[in-house]
Amino acid sequence: MKHVTRLSEIIEQKKETFIEVSDCIWNFAETRFEEYQSAELLCTTLENEGFSVERGVGNIETAFIGSFGNGKPVVAIMGEFDALSGMSQQKATAKQKPIVQGENGHGCGHNLLGTGSLAAAVAVKEYMVENSIQGTVRYYGCPGEEGGSGKTFMVREGLFDDVDFAFCWHPLDVNGIMTMDSLSNFQVYFKFKGKSSHAAASPHLGRSALDAVELMNVGVNYLREHILQEARVHYAITNSGGASPNVVQQDAEVLYLVRAPEVEQVKDIYLRVCNIARGAALMTGTEVEIVFDKACSNVIQNNVLESVMYKNFEELGIPQHDDREKKLAGEVRATLTEQERNSTVIPFHTGEVGAMADWLEPIESLQAPLTGSSDVGDVSWIVPTAQCTTACFVLGSPLHSWQWVTLGSTSIAHKGMLHAGKVIAATAVEVLQNPELIDQAKSELKERLQGTAYVSPIPHDVRPSVKR
């Protein structure tokens, strides 16, 4: 297909720019809603490529939209660029070696995600100019995916309301189309306040907030037997009340993350968790403040767009690796346990498995429900959306691992990133040139929702939080 070849050429011609951007973001390693350098670098690059950029959209400092063209149809290409705390790691080594112990690192490959989408947007823009294609291409700079649900806030603020179709991707250890569902979630802080006292001399005068946290956790653990099998409830004690055991803890805090296939199911479990928290406060004579932090909806698939994306992926093939890259990949994969190495779901692959996935997954193979969550879900409720994945990391390597960080700034990851940009760009152009596909994709979304209206899972008075 002519457009596939030309879009690939455009990205290859500009690949050094994209690689530099990705590596800079890898080095910045900025977390949830504090991605100031990363966002500005992406904005500046878009402006240099002829896009107009609106910064600070949706009342989020590090969110932005780069636009080129005018009128309909409007295609949104989404990018992420936030890192994870505590994931610092040197690059291109098969040993766990933090650059700075306890500092941030790109353990989910969002430096690649944001830049691969950038490459796609730039290529689509160039092709539109060369071929006089009507429409608008937008790059959505979406901060705070990790624990922040940046896209959910952006959807709530109406930033996707006039979009006709959307694309995203995620670096993984396989090549394919992401046709799986994801889980909705709510993330909520429970802040307990008691009364301090000397734990030996006058414990009867104290009211322990830490006791309340512990009782709440026990109560929720008993709840687990009585919720959906697909649901997940996680927690982290974010404030234990201090380091002095001879003081009755006046303040304590626990952060809960509740997941289930649908938002209403999450809400039901969340309300039960809230009642457990109130019961813990009652038992300990403390008070509890419930602070809603963020949420996201489940992903709604779109077979129309996914089929077009798969066809273009087949045309492009998969990333190819040289002997040096294969050697590094093998060394990194050797650090994984056998259980980890065998964890990748590859039900349709029957050949010999090396360190890197050297095949394209059949479109039907990645349909198992994703046990994690993604704020792409909220976009997919209002806009037909499709996602792909390319192999940027070794087979079986888990998300949020040092193995991902160490490869995230190497040529292995760069090849996967650029390839994802080509897949998205080719798909976007084909849909722009065949508007009947947009109508079909919108009809499918309407049919899947069956009249259910999108309601933001984040209350309107909740603002994005930088707290990790």
C-alpha positions as CSV (number, residue, x, y, z in Angstrom):
1,M,0.0,0.0,0.0
2,K,1.4,3.4,-1.1
3,H,0.5,5.2,2.1
4,V,2.3,2.6,4.3
5,T,5.6,3.0,2.4
6,R,5.5,6.8,2.4
7,L,4.6,7.1,6.1
8,S,7.4,4.7,7.0
9,E,9.8,6.9,4.9
10,I,8.7,10.0,6.8
11,I,9.3,8.5,10.2
12,E,12.6,7.0,9.1
13,Q,13.7,10.4,7.9
14,K,12.9,12.0,11.2
15,K,13.9,9.1,13.5
16,E,16.9,10.7,15.1
17,T,14.7,13.5,16.4
18,F,12.2,11.0,17.8
19,I,14.9,8.9,19.4
20,E,16.4,12.0,21.0
21,V,13.0,13.0,22.4
22,S,12.4,9.5,23.8
23,D,15.8,9.3,25.5
24,C,15.4,12.8,27.0
25,I,12.1,11.8,28.5
26,W,13.7,8.6,29.8
27,N,16.3,10.7,31.5
28,F,13.8,13.2,32.9
29,A,11.8,10.4,34.5
30,E,9.1,12.7,35.8
31,T,6.1,11.2,37.7
32,R,2.3,11.8,37.8
33,F,1.3,15.4,36.8
34,E,4.8,16.7,37.4
35,E,6.1,15.9,33.9
36,Y,7.1,19.6,33.2
37,Q,10.3,19.0,31.2
38,S,8.8,16.0,29.3
39,A,5.6,17.9,28.3
40,E,7.5,21.0,27.2
41,L,9.9,19.0,25.1
42,L,7.0,17.3,23.3
43,C,5.2,20.7,22.9
44,T,8.3,22.3,21.4
45,T,8.9,19.4,19.0
46,L,5.3,19.6,17.8
47,E,5.6,23.3,17.2
48,N,8.8,22.7,15.3
49,E,6.9,20.3,13.1
50,G,4.2,22.8,12.3
51,F,1.6,22.0,14.9
52,S,-0.2,24.6,17.0
53,V,0.0,23.7,20.7
54,E,-2.4,24.5,23.5
55,R,-0.7,24.0,26.9
56,G,-2.3,23.3,30.2
57,V,-5.6,22.0,28.8
58,G,-8.3,20.6,31.1
59,N,-6.8,22.6,34.0
60,I,-3.8,20.2,34.1
61,E,-0.5,21.9,33.8
62,T,1.3,19.1,32.0
63,A,-1.6,18.2,29.6
64,F,-1.6,19.7,26.1
65,I,-3.0,19.3,22.6
66,G,-1.0,19.7,19.4
67,S,-3.2,20.3,16.3
68,F,-2.7,20.5,12.6
69,G,-5.3,20.9,9.9
70,N,-8.9,22.1,10.1
71,G,-12.4,20.7,10.0
72,K,-13.6,17.1,10.1
73,P,-12.7,14.4,10.5
74,V,-10.6,14.7,13.7
75,V,-8.2,12.0,14.6
76,A,-6.7,11.9,18.1
77,I,-3.3,10.2,18.7
78,M,-2.7,9.9,22.4
79,G,0.7,10.0,24.1
80,E,1.9,9.4,27.7
81,F,5.2,10.4,29.3
82,D,5.0,9.8,33.0
83,A,7.5,7.7,34.9
84,L,7.3,5.6,38.1
85,S,8.8,6.4,41.5
86,G,11.5,4.1,42.8
87,M,12.3,2.6,39.4
88,S,15.8,4.2,38.8
89,Q,17.9,1.9,36.7
90,Q,21.0,2.2,34.4
91,K,20.4,1.5,30.8
92,A,21.6,-1.4,28.6
93,T,22.7,-3.7,31.4
94,A,21.6,-7.2,32.5
95,K,22.1,-6.2,36.2
96,Q,19.8,-4.3,38.4
97,K,21.8,-1.1,39.0
98,P,19.9,2.0,40.1
99,I,21.3,5.3,38.8
100,V,20.2,6.8,42.1
101,Q,18.6,4.6,44.7
102,G,15.0,5.3,45.2
103,E,14.7,7.8,42.3
104,N,12.2,7.6,39.4
105,G,12.5,5.5,36.2
106,H,10.4,4.6,33.1
107,G,9.2,1.2,34.3
108,C,6.2,1.2,31.9
109,G,7.9,2.6,28.8
110,H,5.9,5.8,28.6
111,N,8.9,7.7,27.1
112,L,8.4,5.3,24.2
113,L,4.6,5.6,24.2
114,G,4.6,9.4,24.1
115,T,7.3,9.6,21.4
116,G,5.9,6.8,19.2
117,S,2.6,8.6,19.1
118,L,4.5,11.8,18.4
119,A,6.1,10.1,15.4
120,A,2.7,9.0,14.2
121,A,1.1,12.4,14.5
122,V,4.0,14.1,12.6
123,A,3.9,11.5,9.8
124,V,0.1,11.9,9.4
125,K,0.5,15.7,9.2
126,E,3.2,15.4,6.5
127,Y,1.1,13.0,4.5
128,M,-2.0,15.2,4.8
129,V,0.0,18.1,3.4
130,E,1.5,16.1,0.5
131,N,-1.8,14.6,-0.5
132,S,-4.2,17.5,0.3
133,I,-6.2,15.4,2.8
134,Q,-9.0,17.2,4.6
135,G,-9.2,16.9,8.4
136,T,-7.4,17.5,11.6
137,V,-4.8,15.5,13.3
138,R,-4.3,16.0,17.0
139,Y,-1.6,14.8,19.4
140,Y,-3.0,14.6,22.9
141,G,-0.4,14.9,25.6
142,C,-1.9,12.9,28.4
143,P,0.0,13.1,31.8
144,G,-0.4,11.1,34.9
145,E,-1.5,7.7,33.6
146,E,0.3,5.9,36.4
147,G,-2.0,6.4,39.4
148,G,-3.5,9.6,38.1
149,S,-5.9,8.8,35.2
150,G,-5.0,11.9,33.3
151,K,-7.2,11.0,30.3
152,T,-10.2,10.5,32.5
153,F,-9.9,14.1,33.7
154,M,-9.4,15.3,30.1
155,V,-12.5,13.4,28.9
156,R,-14.4,14.9,31.9
157,E,-13.4,18.4,30.7
158,G,-14.8,17.7,27.2
159,L,-11.4,17.7,25.4
160,F,-12.4,14.7,23.2
161,D,-15.9,15.7,22.5
162,D,-15.4,16.6,18.8
163,V,-12.9,13.7,18.0
164,D,-14.1,11.2,15.4
165,F,-11.7,8.4,16.1
166,A,-8.6,7.8,18.3
167,F,-5.5,5.7,18.6
168,C,-3.0,4.8,21.2
169,W,-0.4,2.0,21.8
170,H,1.7,0.5,24.5
171,P,5.2,-0.9,24.5
172,L,5.1,-4.5,25.6
173,D,6.9,-7.8,24.9
174,V,4.7,-8.8,21.9
175,N,3.6,-7.4,18.6
176,G,-0.1,-7.2,18.1
177,I,-3.4,-5.4,18.4
178,M,-4.7,-4.8,21.9
179,T,-8.2,-6.3,21.6
180,M,-8.5,-7.1,25.3
181,D,-10.9,-5.5,27.8
182,S,-9.5,-3.8,30.9
183,L,-10.8,-3.2,34.5
184,S,-12.4,0.0,35.7
185,N,-11.0,1.4,39.0
186,F,-11.4,3.9,41.8
187,Q,-8.5,5.1,43.9
188,V,-9.3,6.6,47.3
189,Y,-7.5,7.8,50.4
190,F,-8.9,7.0,53.8
191,K,-7.5,9.5,56.4
192,F,-8.0,8.6,60.0
193,K,-7.7,11.1,62.9
194,G,-7.4,10.1,66.5
195,K,-5.8,11.4,69.6
196,S,-2.2,11.1,70.7
197,S,-1.1,10.0,74.1
198,H,1.8,8.2,75.8
199,A,1.5,4.6,74.8
200,A,2.6,3.3,78.3
201,A,1.7,6.0,80.8
202,S,-1.8,6.9,79.4
203,P,-2.8,4.6,76.6
204,H,-6.4,4.9,77.7
205,L,-6.4,8.6,76.8
206,G,-5.3,7.9,73.2
207,R,-7.3,7.0,70.2
208,S,-5.2,5.2,67.6
209,A,-5.6,6.2,64.0
210,L,-3.2,3.3,63.1
211,D,-5.4,0.8,64.8
212,A,-8.3,2.1,62.7
213,V,-6.2,1.6,59.5
214,E,-5.3,-1.9,60.5
215,L,-8.9,-2.8,61.4
216,M,-10.1,-1.4,58.1
217,N,-7.6,-3.6,56.3
218,V,-8.7,-6.7,58.2
219,G,-12.3,-5.9,57.4
220,V,-11.6,-5.5,53.7
221,N,-9.7,-8.7,53.6
222,Y,-12.8,-10.5,54.9
223,L,-14.8,-8.7,52.2
224,R,-12.7,-10.2,49.4
225,E,-14.6,-13.5,49.6
226,H,-17.9,-11.7,48.9
227,I,-17.1,-9.7,45.8
228,L,-16.8,-10.5,42.1
229,Q,-14.1,-13.0,41.2
230,E,-12.8,-10.6,38.6
231,A,-12.5,-7.8,41.1
232,R,-9.3,-6.7,42.8
233,V,-8.7,-4.6,45.9
234,H,-5.3,-3.3,46.7
235,Y,-4.1,-1.0,49.5
236,A,-0.9,0.7,50.7
237,I,-0.5,2.4,54.1
238,T,0.7,5.8,53.1
239,N,1.0,7.2,56.7
240,S,1.5,4.9,59.6
241,G,1.4,7.8,62.1
242,G,5.1,8.1,62.8
243,A,8.1,6.1,63.8
244,S,7.7,6.2,67.6
245,P,6.0,3.1,69.1
246,N,5.6,4.8,72.5
247,V,3.1,7.3,71.0
248,V,-0.5,6.5,70.2
249,Q,-0.8,7.4,66.6
250,Q,-3.0,10.5,66.1
251,D,-3.0,10.4,62.3
252,A,-2.8,7.5,59.8
253,E,-3.8,7.0,56.2
254,V,-4.3,4.2,53.8
255,L,-4.8,4.3,50.0
256,Y,-7.1,1.9,48.3
257,L,-7.4,0.9,44.7
258,V,-10.6,-1.0,43.8
259,R,-10.9,-2.7,40.4
260,A,-13.8,-4.5,38.6
261,P,-14.9,-5.1,35.0
262,E,-17.5,-2.2,35.0
263,V,-17.7,1.1,36.8
264,E,-20.9,0.3,38.6
265,Q,-19.4,-2.9,40.0
266,V,-16.4,-0.9,41.2
267,K,-18.8,1.6,42.8
268,D,-20.7,-1.1,44.6
269,I,-17.4,-2.5,46.1
270,Y,-16.2,1.0,46.9
271,L,-19.3,1.9,48.9
272,R,-18.8,-1.3,51.0
273,V,-15.2,-0.4,51.6
274,C,-16.3,3.0,52.8
275,N,-18.6,1.4,55.3
276,I,-15.8,-0.8,56.6
277,A,-13.7,2.4,57.1
278,R,-16.5,4.0,59.0
279,G,-16.9,0.9,61.1
280,A,-13.1,0.9,61.9
281,A,-13.4,4.5,62.9
282,L,-16.4,3.7,65.2
283,M,-14.5,0.8,66.8
284,T,-11.5,2.9,67.6
285,G,-13.1,6.2,68.5
286,T,-11.5,8.0,65.6
287,E,-12.7,10.0,62.6
288,V,-12.3,9.1,59.0
289,E,-12.1,11.4,56.0
290,I,-12.7,9.8,52.6
291,V,-10.8,11.5,49.8
292,F,-11.5,10.4,46.2
293,D,-8.3,10.5,44.2
294,K,-9.0,9.2,40.7
295,A,-10.8,6.6,38.6
296,C,-11.0,5.2,35.1
297,S,-13.5,3.2,33.0
298,N,-13.1,-0.1,31.2
299,V,-12.0,-0.1,27.6
300,I,-14.6,-0.5,24.9
301,Q,-13.2,-2.4,21.9
302,N,-13.7,-1.4,18.3
303,N,-13.3,-4.2,15.8
304,V,-13.7,-1.9,12.8
305,L,-10.6,0.2,13.7
306,E,-8.7,-2.8,15.1
307,S,-9.1,-4.7,11.8
308,V,-7.7,-1.7,9.8
309,M,-4.9,-1.4,12.2
310,Y,-4.1,-5.1,11.9
311,K,-4.0,-5.0,8.1
312,N,-1.5,-2.2,8.2
313,F,0.6,-4.0,10.8
314,E,0.7,-7.0,8.6
315,E,1.8,-4.8,5.7
316,L,4.6,-3.3,7.8
317,G,5.8,-6.5,9.3
318,I,7.6,-6.5,12.7
319,P,10.7,-4.8,14.1
320,Q,14.0,-6.6,13.2
321,H,16.9,-6.9,15.5
322,D,20.7,-7.3,14.9
323,D,23.0,-9.7,16.7
324,R,24.1,-7.1,19.2
325,E,20.5,-6.4,20.2
326,K,19.7,-10.1,20.4
327,K,22.7,-10.6,22.6
328,L,21.6,-7.9,25.1
329,A,18.0,-9.1,25.0
330,G,19.1,-12.7,25.8
331,E,21.2,-11.4,28.7
332,V,18.3,-9.4,30.1
333,R,15.8,-12.3,29.6
334,A,18.2,-14.6,31.5
335,T,17.6,-12.5,34.6
336,L,14.0,-13.6,34.7
337,T,12.7,-16.7,36.5
338,E,11.3,-19.5,34.5
339,Q,7.8,-18.6,35.7
340,E,8.3,-15.0,34.5
341,R,9.7,-16.1,31.1
342,N,6.7,-18.2,30.5
343,S,4.2,-15.6,31.6
344,T,3.5,-14.0,28.2
345,V,0.2,-15.1,26.7
346,I,1.1,-16.4,23.2
347,P,-1.6,-19.1,22.5
348,F,-1.3,-19.0,18.7
349,H,2.5,-19.2,18.5
350,T,3.9,-22.7,18.1
351,G,7.5,-22.0,17.0
352,E,10.7,-21.7,18.9
353,V,10.7,-18.7,21.3
354,G,13.7,-16.5,21.6
355,A,14.4,-13.5,23.8
356,M,12.3,-11.2,21.6
357,A,9.0,-11.8,19.9
358,D,9.7,-12.2,16.2
359,W,6.2,-12.6,15.1
360,L,2.9,-10.7,14.8
361,E,0.2,-12.1,17.1
362,P,-3.1,-13.0,15.3
363,I,-5.7,-10.4,15.9
364,E,-7.8,-12.7,18.0
365,S,-4.9,-13.8,20.4
366,L,-4.8,-10.8,22.7
367,Q,-8.5,-10.9,23.8
368,A,-8.0,-12.2,27.3
369,P,-9.3,-9.6,29.8
370,L,-6.5,-7.3,31.0
371,T,-6.3,-7.5,34.8
372,G,-4.9,-4.0,34.9
373,S,-6.6,-0.7,34.1
374,S,-6.1,2.1,31.6
375,D,-7.5,5.6,31.3
376,V,-7.7,5.0,27.6
377,G,-11.0,3.3,28.6
378,D,-12.7,6.7,29.2
379,V,-11.7,7.9,25.7
380,S,-13.1,4.7,24.2
381,W,-16.5,5.3,25.8
382,I,-17.0,8.4,23.7
383,V,-14.7,8.0,20.7
384,P,-14.1,4.8,18.6
385,T,-10.6,3.8,19.7
386,A,-8.0,1.2,18.8
387,Q,-4.6,0.3,20.2
388,C,-1.6,-1.7,19.2
389,T,1.5,-3.0,20.9
390,T,5.1,-3.6,19.7
391,A,7.9,-5.7,21.2
392,C,10.1,-3.2,23.0
393,F,11.1,-5.5,25.8
394,V,12.1,-9.1,26.2
395,L,9.5,-11.9,26.3
396,G,8.1,-12.5,29.7
397,S,9.5,-9.4,31.3
398,P,6.9,-7.9,33.7
399,L,5.6,-4.3,33.5
400,H,7.1,-2.0,36.1
401,S,10.3,-4.0,36.3
402,W,14.0,-2.9,36.1
403,Q,14.3,-5.0,33.0
404,W,11.9,-2.6,31.2
405,V,13.8,0.4,32.4
406,T,17.1,-0.9,31.3
407,L,16.0,-1.5,27.8
408,G,13.8,1.6,27.5
409,S,16.6,3.8,26.1
410,T,18.2,1.2,23.8
411,S,17.9,0.6,20.1
412,I,15.7,-2.4,20.8
413,A,13.1,-0.1,22.3
414,H,13.6,2.6,19.7
415,K,12.8,0.1,16.9
416,G,9.6,-0.9,18.6
417,M,8.6,2.7,19.3
418,L,9.2,3.8,15.7
419,H,7.3,0.8,14.4
420,A,4.3,1.6,16.5
421,G,4.4,5.1,15.1
422,K,4.3,3.7,11.6
423,V,1.3,1.3,12.4
424,I,-0.7,4.2,13.9
425,A,0.1,6.6,11.2
426,A,-0.8,4.1,8.4
427,T,-4.1,3.3,10.1
428,A,-5.0,6.9,10.7
429,V,-4.4,7.8,7.1
430,E,-6.4,4.9,5.8
431,V,-9.4,5.9,7.9
432,L,-9.1,9.6,6.9
433,Q,-9.2,8.6,3.3
434,N,-12.1,6.2,3.8
435,P,-14.7,8.1,5.8
436,E,-17.2,5.2,5.6
437,L,-14.9,3.5,8.2
438,I,-15.5,6.3,10.6
439,D,-19.3,5.8,10.3
440,Q,-18.9,2.0,10.8
441,A,-16.7,2.5,13.8
442,K,-19.1,4.9,15.4
443,S,-22.0,2.5,14.7
444,E,-20.1,-0.3,16.4
445,L,-19.4,1.9,19.5
446,K,-23.1,2.8,19.7
447,E,-24.1,-0.9,19.4
448,R,-21.6,-2.0,22.1
449,L,-22.8,0.7,24.6
450,Q,-26.5,-0.4,24.0
451,G,-27.8,3.0,25.1
452,T,-25.6,3.3,28.2
453,A,-24.4,6.9,28.5
454,Y,-20.9,7.7,29.6
455,V,-20.7,9.2,33.0
456,S,-17.3,10.3,34.3
457,P,-16.2,8.0,37.2
458,I,-14.4,11.0,38.7
459,P,-16.6,13.5,40.6
460,H,-16.6,17.0,39.2
461,D,-15.0,18.5,42.4
462,V,-12.0,16.2,42.3
463,R,-8.8,17.7,40.9
464,P,-5.7,15.8,39.6
465,S,-3.3,15.0,42.5
466,V,0.5,14.7,42.3
467,K,0.6,12.6,45.4
468,R,2.2,9.2,44.7
